[in-house]
């Protein structure tokens, strides 16, 4: 855990993602073609703890839109069956 950050940040994000049926998160760096599965902690570290999103908002944004980005990467919510997760009202079944 990084200094000043807590495991509670990660637990809250995990609970929110699970509640909405998001099984995993994938990341793709801009300019790259490959997506890679990452942990919720890595997602929080690269979004909120890197100060691109306010604390507690990155997972909320992912639930709201199905994908978010930072200046250097895209993050996509995934279902358990490996398909991209889409929020209700945007063609998804959350």
MOPAC internal coordinates of N, CA, C and O (Angstrom, degrees):
PM7 1SCF
backbone

  N    0.0000 0     0.00 0     0.00 0    0    0    0
  C    1.4400 1     0.00 0     0.00 0    1    0    0
  C    1.5279 1   108.54 1     0.00 0    2    1    0
  O    1.2310 1   120.67 1   -41.42 1    3    2    1
  N    1.3022 1   116.32 1   138.58 1    3    2    1
  C    1.4539 1   120.35 1   179.81 1    5    3    2
  C    1.5270 1   110.16 1   -77.30 1    6    5    3
  O    1.2310 1   121.07 1   -27.30 1    7    6    5
  N    1.3192 1   115.57 1   152.70 1    7    6    5
  C    1.4632 1   121.64 1  -178.92 1    9    7    6
  C    1.5359 1   110.13 1   -56.62 1   10    9    7
  O    1.2310 1   120.93 1   -46.44 1   11   10    9
  N    1.3143 1   115.82 1   133.56 1   11   10    9
  C    1.4531 1   121.34 1   178.72 1   13   11   10
  C    1.5206 1   114.50 1    82.07 1   14   13   11
  O    1.2310 1   120.35 1   177.95 1   15   14   13
  N    1.3095 1   116.94 1    -2.05 1   15   14   13
  C    1.4594 1   121.08 1   179.78 1   17   15   14
  C    1.5204 1   108.42 1  -111.87 1   18   17   15
  O    1.2310 1   120.74 1   -24.12 1   19   18   17
  N    1.3068 1   116.19 1   155.88 1   19   18   17
  C    1.4603 1   118.53 1  -176.04 1   21   19   18
  C    1.5178 1   112.21 1  -126.38 1   22   21   19
  O    1.2310 1   121.87 1   -22.37 1   23   22   21
  N    1.3159 1   114.02 1   157.63 1   23   22   21
  C    1.4608 1   120.35 1   174.32 1   25   23   22
  C    1.5221 1   110.33 1   -64.50 1   26   25   23
  O    1.2310 1   120.27 1   156.63 1   27   26   25
  N    1.3204 1   117.09 1   -23.37 1   27   26   25
  C    1.4571 1   121.31 1   178.93 1   29   27   26
  C    1.5335 1   110.73 1   -63.19 1   30   29   27
  O    1.2310 1   119.75 1   144.35 1   31   30   29
  N    1.3308 1   118.09 1   -35.65 1   31   30   29
  C    1.4710 1   121.47 1   175.80 1   33   31   30
  C    1.5293 1   109.86 1   -55.94 1   34   33   31
  O    1.2310 1   121.20 1   134.54 1   35   34   33
  N    1.3168 1   115.31 1   -45.46 1   35   34   33
  C    1.4628 1   121.75 1  -177.91 1   37   35   34
  C    1.5271 1   110.52 1   -70.29 1   38   37   35
  O    1.2310 1   119.98 1   135.96 1   39   38   37
  N    1.3251 1   117.64 1   -44.04 1   39   38   37
  C    1.4694 1   121.12 1   179.94 1   41   39   38
  C    1.5268 1   111.59 1   -59.93 1   42   41   39
  O    1.2310 1   120.45 1   137.56 1   43   42   41
  N    1.3205 1   116.74 1   -42.44 1   43   42   41
  C    1.4642 1   119.92 1   179.37 1   45   43   42
  C    1.5256 1   110.87 1   -63.59 1   46   45   43
  O    1.2310 1   120.30 1   136.82 1   47   46   45
  N    1.3156 1   117.03 1   -43.18 1   47   46   45
  C    1.4617 1   120.90 1   178.90 1   49   47   46
  C    1.5277 1   110.53 1   -64.14 1   50   49   47
  O    1.2310 1   120.25 1   135.85 1   51   50   49
  N    1.3298 1   117.13 1   -44.15 1   51   50   49
  C    1.4673 1   121.01 1   178.68 1   53   51   50
  C    1.5259 1   111.18 1   -58.40 1   54   53   51
  O    1.2310 1   120.39 1   135.45 1   55   54   53
  N    1.3237 1   116.86 1   -44.55 1   55   54   53
  C    1.4659 1   121.25 1  -179.19 1   57   55   54
  C    1.5285 1   110.99 1   -63.60 1   58   57   55
  O    1.2310 1   120.28 1   136.91 1   59   58   57
  N    1.3186 1   117.07 1   -43.09 1   59   58   57
  C    1.4620 1   120.66 1  -179.94 1   61   59   58
  C    1.5255 1   110.86 1   -64.63 1   62   61   59
  O    1.2310 1   120.10 1   134.93 1   63   62   61
  N    1.3211 1   117.42 1   -45.07 1   63   62   61
  C    1.4615 1   120.82 1  -179.51 1   65   63   62
  C    1.5285 1   111.14 1   -63.60 1   66   65   63
  O    1.2310 1   120.63 1   137.01 1   67   66   65
  N    1.3277 1   116.39 1   -42.99 1   67   66   65
  C    1.4696 1   120.91 1   179.37 1   69   67   66
  C    1.5262 1   110.38 1   -62.99 1   70   69   67
  O    1.2310 1   120.26 1   136.99 1   71   70   69
  N    1.3220 1   117.11 1   -43.01 1   71   70   69
  C    1.4672 1   122.24 1  -179.80 1   73   71   70
  C    1.5312 1   111.09 1   -56.20 1   74   73   71
  O    1.2310 1   120.48 1   146.84 1   75   74   73
  N    1.3149 1   116.68 1   -33.16 1   75   74   73
  C    1.4634 1   120.90 1  -176.94 1   77   75   74
  C    1.5315 1   113.30 1   -99.06 1   78   77   75
  O    1.2310 1   120.37 1  -170.24 1   79   78   77
  N    1.3244 1   116.90 1     9.76 1   79   78   77
  C    1.4571 1   120.30 1   174.86 1   81   79   78
  C    1.5168 1   115.38 1    80.97 1   82   81   79
  O    1.2310 1   120.63 1  -163.03 1   83   82   81
  N    1.3137 1   116.41 1    16.97 1   83   82   81
  C    1.4665 1   119.77 1   177.46 1   85   83   82
  C    1.5257 1   107.45 1   -86.92 1   86   85   83
  O    1.2310 1   120.91 1   -62.58 1   87   86   85
  N    1.3275 1   115.87 1   117.42 1   87   86   85
  C    1.4661 1   121.20 1  -175.49 1   89   87   86
  C    1.5171 1   112.90 1   -88.91 1   90   89   87
  O    1.2310 1   120.34 1   150.30 1   91   90   89
  N    1.3335 1   116.96 1   -29.70 1   91   90   89
  C    1.4633 1   120.03 1  -178.78 1   93   91   90
  C    1.5224 1   109.89 1  -159.29 1   94   93   91
  O    1.2310 1   121.53 1    -7.14 1   95   94   93
  N    1.3158 1   114.68 1   172.86 1   95   94   93
  C    1.4669 1   122.10 1   178.89 1   97   95   94
  C    1.5180 1   107.42 1  -127.10 1   98   97   95
  O    1.2310 1   121.17 1   -43.36 1   99   98   97
  N    1.3203 1   115.37 1   136.64 1   99   98   97
  C    1.4575 1   120.02 1   174.15 1  101   99   98
  C    1.5258 1   109.25 1  -117.36 1  102  101   99
  O    1.2310 1   121.57 1   -31.42 1  103  102  101
  N    1.3382 1   114.61 1   148.58 1  103  102  101
  C    1.4678 1   121.28 1  -178.88 1  105  103  102
  C    1.5251 1   108.56 1  -124.61 1  106  105  103
  O    1.2310 1   121.49 1   -37.81 1  107  106  105
  N    1.3369 1   114.76 1   142.19 1  107  106  105
  C    1.4553 1   121.24 1   172.29 1  109  107  106
  C    1.5119 1   107.96 1  -132.78 1  110  109  107
  O    1.2310 1   120.72 1   -55.08 1  111  110  109
  N    1.3134 1   116.23 1   124.92 1  111  110  109
  C    1.4542 1   119.98 1   176.34 1  113  111  110
  C    1.5198 1   109.57 1   -71.76 1  114  113  111
  O    1.2310 1   120.28 1   -37.60 1  115  114  113
  N    1.3104 1   117.08 1   142.40 1  115  114  113
  C    1.4624 1   121.11 1   177.68 1  117  115  114
  C    1.5235 1   108.63 1   -61.09 1  118  117  115
  O    1.2310 1   120.95 1   -44.08 1  119  118  117
  N    1.3192 1   115.79 1   135.92 1  119  118  117
  C    1.4539 1   121.11 1  -178.07 1  121  119  118
  C    1.5182 1   113.36 1    87.51 1  122  121  119
  O    1.2310 1   120.32 1   178.00 1  123  122  121
  N    1.3224 1   116.98 1    -2.00 1  123  122  121
  C    1.4620 1   122.51 1   179.33 1  125  123  122
  C    1.5312 1   108.25 1  -112.36 1  126  125  123
  O    1.2310 1   120.16 1   -24.08 1  127  126  125
  N    1.3161 1   117.31 1   155.92 1  127  126  125
  C    1.4604 1   120.98 1   179.91 1  129  127  126
  C    1.5182 1   113.91 1  -100.33 1  130  129  127
  O    1.2310 1   120.01 1   164.02 1  131  130  129
  N    1.3157 1   117.58 1   -15.98 1  131  130  129
  C    1.4617 1   121.38 1  -171.58 1  133  131  130
  C    1.5230 1   112.70 1   -97.36 1  134  133  131
  O    1.2310 1   121.68 1   -44.75 1  135  134  133
  N    1.3345 1   114.39 1   135.25 1  135  134  133
  C    1.4570 1   121.91 1   173.60 1  137  135  134
  C    1.5241 1   107.87 1   -94.44 1  138  137  135
  O    1.2310 1   120.24 1   -35.35 1  139  138  137
  N    1.3258 1   117.14 1   144.65 1  139  138  137
  C    1.4608 1   120.68 1   175.96 1  141  139  138
  C    1.5162 1   109.57 1  -132.42 1  142  141  139
  O    1.2310 1   121.18 1   -39.13 1  143  142  141
  N    1.3264 1   115.34 1   140.87 1  143  142  141
  C    1.4558 1   121.55 1   177.98 1  145  143  142
  C    1.5310 1   107.92 1   -74.05 1  146  145  143
  O    1.2310 1   120.62 1   -45.60 1  147  146  145
  N    1.3489 1   116.41 1   134.40 1  147  146  145
  C    1.4601 1   121.45 1   178.89 1  149  147  146
  C    1.5244 1   109.61 1  -128.76 1  150  149  147
  O    1.2310 1   120.95 1   -17.48 1  151  150  149
  N    1.3095 1   115.79 1   162.52 1  151  150  149
  C    1.4626 1   120.93 1   177.74 1  153  151  150
  C    1.5224 1   110.29 1   -78.94 1  154  153  151
  O    1.2310 1   121.06 1   -16.47 1  155  154  153
  N    1.3170 1   115.58 1   163.53 1  155  154  153
  C    1.4634 1   119.81 1   175.59 1  157  155  154
  C    1.5229 1   109.51 1   -63.92 1  158  157  155
  O    1.2310 1   120.25 1   142.24 1  159  158  157
  N    1.3321 1   117.13 1   -37.76 1  159  158  157
  C    1.4666 1   119.26 1   177.77 1  161  159  158
  C    1.5278 1   111.09 1   -60.15 1  162  161  159
  O    1.2310 1   120.16 1   135.81 1  163  162  161
  N    1.3139 1   117.30 1   -44.19 1  163  162  161
  C    1.4684 1   120.81 1   177.87 1  165  163  162
  C    1.5223 1   110.45 1   -61.89 1  166  165  163
  O    1.2310 1   120.19 1   137.67 1  167  166  165
  N    1.3325 1   117.25 1   -42.33 1  167  166  165
  C    1.4590 1   122.14 1   177.45 1  169  167  166
  C    1.5253 1   110.83 1   -58.34 1  170  169  167
  O    1.2310 1   120.31 1   132.10 1  171  170  169
  N    1.3321 1   117.01 1   -47.90 1  171  170  169
  C    1.4639 1   120.95 1   179.73 1  173  171  170
  C    1.5320 1   110.55 1   -65.41 1  174  173  171
  O    1.2310 1   120.76 1   138.77 1  175  174  173
  N    1.3192 1   116.15 1   -41.23 1  175  174  173
  C    1.4687 1   120.52 1   179.92 1  177  175  174
  C    1.5269 1   111.24 1   -60.37 1  178  177  175
  O    1.2310 1   120.30 1   138.02 1  179  178  177
  N    1.3275 1   117.04 1   -41.98 1  179  178  177
  C    1.4645 1   121.27 1  -174.88 1  181  179  178
  C    1.5298 1   114.15 1   -85.56 1  182  181  179
  O    1.2310 1   120.24 1   172.67 1  183  182  181
  N    1.3201 1   117.15 1    -7.33 1  183  182  181
  C    1.4635 1   120.56 1   179.44 1  185  183  182
  C    1.5324 1   111.10 1  -115.06 1  186  185  183
  O    1.2310 1   120.46 1   111.52 1  187  186  185
  N    1.3254 1   116.72 1   -68.48 1  187  186  185
  C    1.4655 1   120.59 1  -176.99 1  189  187  186
  C    1.5243 1   112.56 1   -74.73 1  190  189  187
  O    1.2310 1   120.41 1   131.15 1  191  190  189
  N    1.3169 1   116.82 1   -48.85 1  191  190  189
  C    1.4588 1   119.30 1  -175.97 1  193  191  190
  C    1.5251 1   111.75 1   -70.99 1  194  193  191
  O    1.2310 1   120.33 1   161.86 1  195  194  193
  N    1.3235 1   116.98 1   -18.14 1  195  194  193
  C    1.4691 1   121.28 1   175.19 1  197  195  194
  C    1.5354 1   110.91 1   -89.89 1  198  197  195
  O    1.2310 1   121.04 1  -175.56 1  199  198  197
  N    1.3274 1   115.61 1     4.44 1  199  198  197
  C    1.4678 1   123.65 1   176.22 1  201  199  198
  C    1.5258 1   114.63 1    68.24 1  202  201  199
  O    1.2310 1   119.96 1  -154.97 1  203  202  201
  N    1.3338 1   117.68 1    25.03 1  203  202  201
  C    1.4538 1   120.41 1   172.90 1  205  203  202
  C    1.5261 1   110.89 1   -88.42 1  206  205  203
  O    1.2310 1   120.42 1   155.21 1  207  206  205
  N    1.3231 1   116.80 1   -24.79 1  207  206  205
  C    1.4587 1   123.49 1   176.03 1  209  207  206
  C    1.5201 1   107.97 1  -130.56 1  210  209  207
  O    1.2310 1   120.63 1   -34.17 1  211  210  209
  N    1.3255 1   116.40 1   145.83 1  211  210  209
  C    1.4576 1   120.27 1   176.06 1  213  211  210
  C    1.5243 1   109.66 1   -66.87 1  214  213  211
  O    1.2310 1   119.85 1   -26.92 1  215  214  213
  N    1.3267 1   117.90 1   153.08 1  215  214  213
  C    1.4665 1   120.52 1   178.64 1  217  215  214
  C    1.5339 1   111.62 1   -53.12 1  218  217  215
  O    1.2310 1   121.34 1   -47.80 1  219  218  217
  N    1.3279 1   115.04 1   132.20 1  219  218  217
  C    1.4572 1   120.88 1   178.07 1  221  219  218
  C    1.5125 1   115.60 1    83.99 1  222  221  219
  O    1.2310 1   119.49 1  -177.39 1  223  222  221
  N    1.3420 1   118.58 1     2.61 1  223  222  221
  C    1.4633 1   119.11 1  -174.37 1  225  223  222
  C    1.5319 1   115.24 1  -109.05 1  226  225  223
  O    1.2310 1   119.07 1   159.78 1  227  226  225
  N    1.3179 1   119.39 1   -20.22 1  227  226  225
  C    1.4699 1   120.54 1  -175.72 1  229  227  226
  C    1.5337 1   110.97 1   -65.22 1  230  229  227
  O    1.2310 1   120.14 1   133.60 1  231  230  229
  N    1.3213 1   117.34 1   -46.40 1  231  230  229
  C    1.4660 1   120.08 1   179.06 1  233  231  230
  C    1.5272 1   110.20 1   -65.82 1  234  233  231
  O    1.2310 1   120.04 1   142.04 1  235  234  233
  N    1.3241 1   117.53 1   -37.96 1  235  234  233
  C    1.4672 1   120.77 1   177.08 1  237  235  234
  C    1.5237 1   110.70 1   -61.32 1  238  237  235
  O    1.2310 1   120.32 1   137.94 1  239  238  237
  N    1.3320 1   116.99 1   -42.06 1  239  238  237
  C    1.4624 1   121.05 1   179.05 1  241  239  238
  C    1.5214 1   110.77 1   -66.33 1  242  241  239
  O    1.2310 1   120.29 1   141.89 1  243  242  241
  N    1.3212 1   117.05 1   -38.11 1  243  242  241
  C    1.4610 1   120.79 1   178.44 1  245  243  242
  C    1.5329 1   110.41 1   -64.75 1  246  245  243
  O    1.2310 1   120.24 1   139.21 1  247  246  245
  N    1.3227 1   117.14 1   -40.79 1  247  246  245
  C    1.4656 1   121.79 1   176.98 1  249  247  246
  C    1.5366 1   110.20 1   -65.52 1  250  249  247
  O    1.2310 1   120.15 1   140.18 1  251  250  249
  N    1.3075 1   117.31 1   -39.82 1  251  250  249
  C    1.4610 1   121.11 1  -177.71 1  253  251  250
  C    1.5232 1   112.87 1   -69.86 1  254  253  251
  O    1.2310 1   120.25 1   143.71 1  255  254  253
  N    1.3359 1   117.13 1   -36.29 1  255  254  253
  C    1.4667 1   120.40 1  -171.59 1  257  255  254
  C    1.5292 1   115.69 1  -118.07 1  258  257  255
  O    1.2310 1   119.49 1   164.65 1  259  258  257
  N    1.3284 1   118.57 1   -15.35 1  259  258  257
  C    1.4578 1   121.00 1  -178.39 1  261  259  258
  C    1.5148 1   113.96 1    85.28 1  262  261  259
  O    1.2310 1   120.58 1   160.36 1  263  262  261
  N    1.3310 1   116.49 1   -19.64 1  263  262  261
  C    1.4655 1   121.66 1   177.71 1  265  263  262
  C    1.5231 1   108.43 1  -157.91 1  266  265  263
  O    1.2310 1   121.00 1   -31.40 1  267  266  265
  N    1.3161 1   115.68 1   148.60 1  267  266  265
  C    1.4615 1   121.29 1   174.93 1  269  267  266
  C    1.5258 1   108.04 1  -138.30 1  270  269  267
  O    1.2310 1   120.72 1    -8.38 1  271  270  269
  N    1.3358 1   116.24 1   171.62 1  271  270  269
  C    1.4516 1   118.84 1   177.32 1  273  271  270
  C    1.5196 1   111.14 1  -143.99 1  274  273  271
  O    1.2310 1   121.98 1   -20.68 1  275  274  273
  N    1.3047 1   113.81 1   159.32 1  275  274  273
  C    1.4586 1   123.00 1   170.27 1  277  275  274
  C    1.5252 1   104.97 1  -118.04 1  278  277  275
  O    1.2310 1   119.36 1    -1.52 1  279  278  277
  N    1.3184 1   118.82 1   178.48 1  279  278  277
  C    1.4655 1   118.76 1   179.08 1  281  279  278
  C    1.5315 1   114.01 1   -60.38 1  282  281  279
  O    1.2310 1   119.75 1   162.62 1  283  282  281
  N    1.3083 1   118.09 1   -17.38 1  283  282  281
  C    1.4745 1   120.59 1  -174.14 1  285  283  282
  C    1.5242 1   115.14 1  -121.69 1  286  285  283
  O    1.2310 1   119.41 1   172.86 1  287  286  285
  N    1.3576 1   118.73 1    -7.14 1  287  286  285
  C    1.4678 1   118.88 1  -175.96 1  289  287  286
  C    1.5251 1   111.96 1  -155.13 1  290  289  287
  O    1.2310 1   121.76 1   -21.57 1  291  290  289
  N    1.3390 1   114.23 1   158.43 1  291  290  289
  C    1.4538 1   123.33 1   171.50 1  293  291  290
  C    1.5260 1   107.81 1  -108.05 1  294  293  291
  O    1.2310 1   120.48 1   -34.74 1  295  294  293
  N    1.3346 1   116.69 1   145.26 1  295  294  293
  C    1.4574 1   122.78 1   177.16 1  297  295  294
  C    1.5246 1   107.34 1  -126.79 1  298  297  295
  O    1.2310 1   120.57 1   -49.25 1  299  298  297
  N    1.3179 1   116.51 1   130.75 1  299  298  297
  C    1.4623 1   121.57 1  -175.49 1  301  299  298
  C    1.5244 1   110.44 1  -126.69 1  302  301  299
  O    1.2310 1   120.82 1   -44.70 1  303  302  301
  N    1.3269 1   116.03 1   135.30 1  303  302  301
  C    1.4583 1   122.07 1   176.18 1  305  303  302
  C    1.5199 1   108.96 1   -79.43 1  306  305  303
  O    1.2310 1   120.96 1   -41.07 1  307  306  305
  N    1.3449 1   115.78 1   138.93 1  307  306  305
  C    1.4614 1   121.22 1  -178.33 1  309  307  306
  C    1.5242 1   110.68 1  -124.08 1  310  309  307
  O    1.2310 1   121.20 1   -33.96 1  311  310  309
  N    1.3482 1   115.31 1   146.04 1  311  310  309
  C    1.4580 1   121.71 1   174.29 1  313  311  310
  C    1.5225 1   109.17 1   -83.90 1  314  313  311
  O    1.2310 1   120.44 1   -11.58 1  315  314  313
  N    1.3107 1   116.76 1   168.42 1  315  314  313
  C    1.4711 1   121.68 1  -179.84 1  317  315  314
  C    1.5281 1   111.91 1   -63.79 1  318  317  315
  O    1.2310 1   120.02 1   152.03 1  319  318  317
  N    1.3420 1   117.57 1   -27.97 1  319  318  317
  C    1.4618 1   120.55 1  -179.60 1  321  319  318
  C    1.5271 1   112.90 1   -83.54 1  322  321  319
  O    1.2310 1   120.44 1  -175.15 1  323  322  321
  N    1.3409 1   116.77 1     4.85 1  323  322  321
  C    1.4579 1   120.99 1   176.83 1  325  323  322
  C    1.5158 1   115.29 1    89.64 1  326  325  323
  O    1.2310 1   120.23 1   178.36 1  327  326  325
  N    1.3312 1   117.17 1    -1.64 1  327  326  325
  C    1.4580 1   120.38 1   177.32 1  329  327  326
  C    1.5210 1   110.18 1   -86.95 1  330  329  327
  O    1.2310 1   120.93 1   -24.62 1  331  330  329
  N    1.3133 1   115.83 1   155.38 1  331  330  329
  C    1.4592 1   119.75 1   176.98 1  333  331  330
  C    1.5232 1   108.85 1   -64.05 1  334  333  331
  O    1.2310 1   121.19 1   -43.13 1  335  334  333
  N    1.3082 1   115.34 1   136.87 1  335  334  333
  C    1.4519 1   121.96 1   178.49 1  337  335  334
  C    1.5251 1   107.85 1   -85.75 1  338  337  335
  O    1.2310 1   120.09 1   -45.07 1  339  338  337
  N    1.3255 1   117.43 1   134.93 1  339  338  337
  C    1.4617 1   121.81 1   176.85 1  341  339  338
  C    1.5147 1   109.02 1  -123.78 1  342  341  339
  O    1.2310 1   120.38 1   -40.85 1  343  342  341
  N    1.3185 1   116.88 1   139.15 1  343  342  341
  C    1.4657 1   119.51 1   179.70 1  345  343  342
  C    1.5269 1   112.06 1   -66.70 1  346  345  343
  O    1.2310 1   120.86 1   -23.33 1  347  346  345
  N    1.3160 1   115.96 1   156.67 1  347  346  345
  C    1.4677 1   120.96 1   175.27 1  349  347  346
  C    1.5178 1   109.21 1   -55.95 1  350  349  347
  O    1.2310 1   120.59 1   -37.76 1  351  350  349
  N    1.3077 1   116.48 1   142.24 1  351  350  349
  C    1.4573 1   120.40 1   179.99 1  353  351  350
  C    1.5129 1   113.21 1    86.53 1  354  353  351
  O    1.2310 1   120.23 1   172.42 1  355  354  353
  N    1.3298 1   117.16 1    -7.58 1  355  354  353
  C    1.4720 1   120.48 1   178.73 1  357  355  354
  C    1.5293 1   109.60 1  -123.10 1  358  357  355
  O    1.2310 1   120.96 1  -151.69 1  359  358  357
  N    1.3268 1   115.78 1    28.31 1  359  358  357
  C    1.4488 1   120.46 1   178.05 1  361  359  358
  C    1.5155 1   113.62 1    91.24 1  362  361  359
  O    1.2310 1   120.70 1  -177.84 1  363  362  361
  N    1.3198 1   116.26 1     2.16 1  363  362  361
  C    1.4613 1   119.99 1  -177.89 1  365  363  362
  C    1.5053 1   112.94 1   -99.90 1  366  365  363
  O    1.2310 1   121.87 1    -7.32 1  367  366  365
  N    1.2957 1   114.03 1   172.68 1  367  366  365
  C    1.4606 1   119.91 1   177.65 1  369  367  366
  C    1.5174 1   107.69 1  -127.87 1  370  369  367
  O    1.2310 1   120.82 1  -102.43 1  371  370  369
  N    1.3102 1   116.04 1    77.57 1  371  370  369
  C    1.4739 1   118.94 1  -176.82 1  373  371  370
  C    1.5001 1   111.92 1   -89.47 1  374  373  371
  O    1.2310 1   120.10 1   180.00 1  375  374  373

